[in-house]
């Protein structure tokens, strides 16, 4: 079964839609730990799970350092209680930041829509004045 087998860098790239450079970068940042056989990298089931979490964390806007720290908590020996609790705390903070960004964007969108309506009225008015002068 493929979940129990190692994967090459190409298989990882295809499975997760990432580039080889991305995988090498995550390896250099000590986020992934593939088995090295000469120049060949073999990614284990654990690497695949870690990559899935890395990509999810990035999508949520976590920094790579935050992701690394959370992943490092996996081996605490407490059935991941510390890791889950810390992840929950960081995720709550990130959610609050995303909600604040969304609210700020909604305000900017509303203001821009108002400005566009004003601009449309001005253009219509100017066009009517120009037509009346002709």
matplotlib code that plots the C-alpha trace (Angstrom):
import matplotlib.pyplot as plt

x = [0.0, 1.4, 0.8, 3.4, 5.9, 8.4, 7.9, 10.4, 10.7, 8.8, 6.0, 5.7, 5.6, 2.8, 0.9, 1.0, 1.4, 4.6, 8.0, 11.2, 12.7, 9.8, 10.6, 14.3, 13.5, 11.4, 14.1, 16.7, 14.3, 14.1, 10.4, 10.9, 13.4, 13.6, 15.8, 18.9, 20.2, 23.1, 21.4, 18.0, 15.5, 12.8, 9.9, 8.2, 4.6, 5.6, 7.1, 3.8, 1.8, 4.1, 4.0, 0.2, 0.2, 2.8, 0.7, -2.4, -0.6, 0.7, -2.8, -4.0, -1.2, 1.0, 4.7, 7.1, 8.6, 5.2, 4.6, 8.0, 7.4, 4.0, 5.3, 8.1, 5.6, 4.4, 7.1, 6.3, 5.1, 1.7, -0.4, -0.1, -2.1, 0.6, 0.7, -3.1, -3.5, -0.7, -2.1, -5.6, -4.2, -2.2, -5.2, -7.5, -5.0, -4.8, -8.5, -8.9, -6.3, -8.1, -11.4, -9.9, -8.4, -11.7, -13.5, -10.9, -11.2, -15.0, -14.7, -12.3, -14.6, -17.6, -15.7, -14.4, -17.9, -19.2, -16.4, -17.3, -20.9, -19.9, -17.6, -20.4, -22.8, -20.1, -19.4, -23.2, -23.6, -20.7, -21.9, -25.4, -23.9, -21.7, -24.7, -26.8, -24.1, -23.9]
y = [0.0, 3.4, 5.0, 2.6, 3.1, 5.9, 8.4, 10.0, 13.8, 13.6, 11.6, 14.1, 16.9, 15.3, 14.3, 17.7, 20.0, 21.5, 21.9, 20.0, 23.4, 23.7, 20.2, 21.0, 24.3, 22.6, 20.0, 22.8, 24.5, 21.1, 20.7, 17.5, 14.7, 12.5, 9.4, 10.2, 7.5, 9.3, 12.1, 10.5, 11.6, 9.2, 10.7, 8.6, 8.5, 10.9, 13.4, 13.2, 14.0, 16.8, 18.3, 18.2, 20.1, 22.6, 23.4, 23.7, 26.0, 28.2, 28.5, 29.7, 32.2, 30.6, 31.5, 28.6, 29.1, 28.7, 25.6, 24.2, 24.8, 23.1, 20.1, 19.7, 19.3, 16.0, 14.0, 15.3, 11.9, 13.2, 11.8, 15.1, 17.0, 19.8, 20.0, 20.1, 22.7, 25.0, 24.6, 25.5, 28.6, 29.7, 29.0, 31.1, 34.0, 33.6, 33.4, 36.7, 38.3, 36.9, 38.2, 41.6, 41.6, 40.6, 43.4, 45.9, 44.7, 44.9, 48.5, 49.3, 47.6, 49.5, 52.8, 52.1, 51.1, 54.5, 56.3, 54.5, 55.4, 59.0, 58.9, 57.4, 60.2, 62.8, 61.3, 61.1, 64.7, 65.9, 64.0, 65.6, 69.1, 68.6, 67.3, 70.2, 72.7, 71.2]
z = [0.0, -1.0, 2.5, 3.9, 1.2, 0.6, -2.2, -4.4, -4.7, -8.1, -6.5, -3.6, -6.1, -8.1, -5.0, -3.3, -6.2, -5.0, -6.7, -5.9, -4.8, -2.2, -0.8, -0.6, 1.1, 3.7, 4.2, 4.7, 7.2, 9.1, 8.5, 6.5, 7.0, 3.9, 3.9, 1.8, -0.5, -2.3, -4.2, -3.9, -1.3, -0.1, 1.8, 4.5, 5.6, 8.4, 5.8, 3.8, 7.0, 7.9, 4.4, 4.4, 7.7, 6.4, 3.4, 5.4, 7.9, 5.1, 3.6, 7.0, 7.1, 9.8, 9.5, 8.8, 12.2, 13.8, 11.8, 12.7, 16.4, 16.2, 14.3, 16.8, 19.6, 18.1, 19.9, 23.4, 24.5, 25.7, 22.9, 21.1, 23.9, 24.0, 20.2, 19.9, 22.6, 21.2, 17.7, 18.9, 20.6, 17.6, 15.3, 17.5, 17.2, 13.4, 13.0, 15.0, 12.7, 9.5, 10.7, 11.4, 7.9, 6.4, 8.3, 7.1, 3.5, 3.7, 4.8, 2.0, -0.6, 0.7, 0.5, -3.0, -4.1, -2.8, -4.6, -7.9, -7.5, -7.0, -10.0, -12.1, -11.1, -11.9, -15.3, -16.1, -15.0, -17.0, -20.1, -19.8, -19.3, -22.4, -24.5, -23.4, -24.4, -27.9]

ax = plt.figure().add_subplot(projection="3d")
ax.plot(x, y, z, "-o")
ax.set_aspect("equal")
plt.show()
